[in-house]
């Protein structure tokens, strides 16, 4: 054997012998993270960021002032990890920020107020897109720990060179079967400059990033919690702002594959002898008008679902349909009404044709079924009164275009005259309904009116009718039935925190109702109406039964 070749083989053998099981495991973790970046580069999920900025002052100790919220901020966009990470704003226009590298979370605005940067929040879904490896980071094993049903290995991670800005420092959880990172908690390094002894005006913040298992071997970013609540940001510097934020990511795979499968099936069956219908009956003008309105309705719903804004039909819709059917039967209304759910957080509703649409965020915060009935009845009232959807959307070109254009075009808010008439009709519908005890519905409206002035982005409607504003006036009869709003009273629950009702599958946008047992409150502070709270996901592994979606194998998330 050639001496050079023999020495090379000997060197490689010696190197392999030096690789301990721990070394091989860490290399596997790093490879899985690299493979995830490749997978995510094939998708452009929606990223929703909702921030509640708190007063920097000290709490007075009362339930109402324990978390004094000054204002809220909302972003909706798409994240793209193909090559350098990019963020496409769908609603809010970003400030100009340099491209490439790690984005800052915030910077001082022109008005000296703190300005949040949505791209910085979106990047918290990734540990390090450039150099997550053992040449850059050190890993220190901590312990084993269960996150839900998933057993994990826990490591503390820090950059080998702490002077490099924008490197992850914190803790990671690695599931112990395939060694995927399923959670990471910490921030990014932001060292003080040795020359100026000061830090850049932009800041990084602390975050807790969670992933969920959507298929065998596929864990995708799903939910992120961000908090700076003690007035101190990274490395002990005073924070410019005190806030909490929730980030939700969804829409990795829209429902395009089933349509292609359907087309394939049609092509295969075209020689099966199928014939056109021979019914010669022409529709009446009324039937034509109804068909035209239904076409507009179907175009809107289809476009919203295709864009990832409307959840596919599922168990949550069935619960909503049951409530609406109770209203229809008790009011002798011969209408075929269906309900759908927007995936987004802002509290809003709208109706198009014979469909009532309600946002996930609104379902989350409603305290009980009677309150839900009032909200649905307010849209049912528009349909019962014959308030129509704009039939321009029956033209298919009106629902074509980029998501950003569609979001600005789709506006389904009712006029003041229609809203006033629907308010009276809502009261009538509820009087005849089985939902007689409406004190909680009135309390919810009171709480919404009380928090509305500072939660302007939460109550802002992206598509339809915001529930706040004059809701208390339009539905004053329900408000009058409610007792005084007493936030210090433990047994009075006027509204729930965000995320209380619904769980979202980030891959296919499917929604399911949470099955949580009631928990006894220890103090009035734990009521947290309309508030952002931390995430603590009960992780499970995907079902063994999977289905193909656009070349990927995806299972329904438990």
Steps between C-alpha positions, in 0.01 A plus 500: 500500500622849420643658814299820453172310461584281802568806718175665381296190587671480837424867567132460411474187713656681793262792454198268492623332816511838672133562420314420822128415507437854625693646205301292254174600669581872481599465137163337438317787675685753285424303181130482586493878548672548165250267332214697657630820341498324163139389554387844614662653194234320293213674682387854577294478821295783645648669808266689732649714778285658769668724761358660815717785623482554874548806713857527634366613837454279802176310549257633760416146604139501379379254242416779258845655519714191554579498128430856382498483121581824319447385142523198273672428168408251227690361200399246237741378234666208328839357588732360234814304593615421146854638508514802727199536723244752376168629629217626283258729683133438418344777706766720655775667302837445664757766558811474289736251660819366350466162332707199593642393832287494811214744521453715805176468693456872546656843467419859601239648269502849348263620771736360767248229575617143486440346159460123469635323194287203387790328323688485828212316665463259208864394522443368853371185331860407412796451734767610253445480126868559421725312742328267743796265543760389750759741359278789608318370809575299811241254631462405866266216596255593779246218550216300347151650508153428364317763296154349492540143374838566340816416695778748432869551562570849630817695411628845584641663186731801475734640232866412537582863424269719714616816322315405181166675475178320410584147615252291698557460873260295708358151530378245245277194538575207267252213464680173571385289201622682188680785682298794365502827691141548623545808718762767563493775760734798532614796292778612265835640609522878497841588648606851593747650254855516636559823308198698607413305815142515383259276314317569174161673543330188362426226751440127515248358742434174682277241337369145545463326162294179458469251218238232436519162330288507184636180346748224568833679535359849430493756782411850382499838681151562637478742793738747665463700820702817555528694823688793647307551821761603753618815328843352421601376158802298392824529698348713773434811292174683572232393256344763279163336536316251720278257312369149434442348158360188339614382158304235311622337181277302266420427137806295409287299260182641348232268359626495141578129475141373543392716204777353285402151612141577403613616155704181457194293592288688246753440225510131580121477491440701184454183294250346742198601294390796714249725326390858541172569677199524271271702732354776280351707783623859497545670838270783601645850557484442876686171468759670282546777757546248782746300292697820425518588869602145586777516241637815667484327838683191374769708328574693820510195725715306256750785466526553876560129559750477216694791648513336842273752675192279532524166680379189318172347610537321831365433850501866605261583215269223620477656845423841351242348264323341798462837670372660179253214443361558850440862404342407166261240644377712790444799269334299221755617242518290183863575421791270421777669700853369539785632713870530420799616705769752410839383626603850608494657848318839467145484636266523202203345322335537163242324285514428129198345335385221729831468688594651836874550554650552845866540591693247705603775740139590573402139567801478733393782731124441522413382854206265425252370243246777561762762414587305187130489410473879522800548271367252243148643527634845408614361163196276460294815535664649189417189299143483631449867405622435146823702522689381196867442419648715225447286190805644323681197641292274275748610232795266550761761416393689816640219714822461302826666597760497776397450862590858591272632227219265603525608864450860397218415259296275730303734725168369629410750772134605503368854476381686807136462393538124451687466829229685694225286347697183573541608864122510547460169319769341721303585812190345344686182402647457847165551675358204312811287541585238765779732622304692761773567757687777326673664795839368389444628147433845645810475718706408196377809315578715803851358528556549129390864521724557802811354332423626150677838524842336557449179301435677172681241288329205667156642422600622155329295229715384208197394294165565666328648802687575819302399804607795713414863440124543519426134581405586856260761365344283231460214746424713804222264608756226568733745672215609723444141615861466611621581851766768551844408368707405805850395398598417859219245528635148445175339389425765237658399169422763238752388236778244461868540408600458136545137398252358751275303264665389177813313393637557150682248283776713343538275195145476363323773706258249656339616826387295799346603828717463807371257762627668813360452846406815693773620735422674828631855501737599779457875450312746281825565312473152346184589306706689235214600264613551137862473608809344347630207706796260466472180297544161664426249225413139577714342232400172338637301211310491172266210429646210309232540231617766258384646176696658212470876452691664214779250514522494880363245743291664765296364788225664698655651810365362825 
